[in-house]
Amino acid sequence: MNIRTPEVYYFSGGFVKFFKYKSHDLGYTIYKYNEDGSQLSTIEGGKVKDEAHLKQLLAIQDLGSVM
């Protein structure tokens, strides 16, 4: 199965980056900038479970949606 990797999704205060594992599963990492934008932190990461999970990741508007 050939899964297409989505583009990086930017939201207010951070972004979600997608990648493929060697097993061809789709993975993601959510990054957040600090208040002045000088540092980047990893908030969450893992495998995309299903299409509903992917849509949720692509709908993040702010970090209140993540936590």
N, C-alpha and C positions, 0 to 999 in steps of 0.2 A: 504494500500500500504506500502510495506516495503522498505524504502530507505536505502541503504548502505552508511555509512559515510566514505568519502575519508580520507586517511592518511594525516597527517600534511604535507604541501607542503613548503619546504624551498627554499628561493631564496636569492640572494646577498643582505644582509642587513636586512633580516627579514624572516617572515614566515606567512602562512595562516593556521589557525586552523578551522576545521569544526566540527559542532555539530548538534544534532537534537533538535528541539523544542518539547514541549509536543504534539503539533498538528501534529507531524511527519514531519513537513517541515524541510528542510535542511538549516542551518545557517552557517555563517562564520564570522571570525574576522581576519583582517590583522594587524600584529604587525611589528614594525620597531625598530631596535637597533640604538642607537646614534652612532656617529663616532668612539668612543673608545670601544663600545660594553658593556658599564657598565649600561646602562638603556634601558628599553623597553617601547615603546609607542604604543597605539592603534591608527591606522590610519583610519580604516573604518570597518564597520560591518553591518550585516543585513541578510536577507533571500536570498538564491540563487534563482534567478527568473526562470531560465530555463537551459537547457543543454548548450546553447551557453554561458551563464553567468558563469557556472561552468568551462567550458573550458578556458574562459578568466582568471579566478582566478588561474587556474592551469598553466597558461602560463606566469605569472608575472616573469620578469627577473630582474628588478630593480624598485625602487620606481618611476621612470619616467613613468613606465607603469601603475602605480596606480592612479596618480593624473591627 
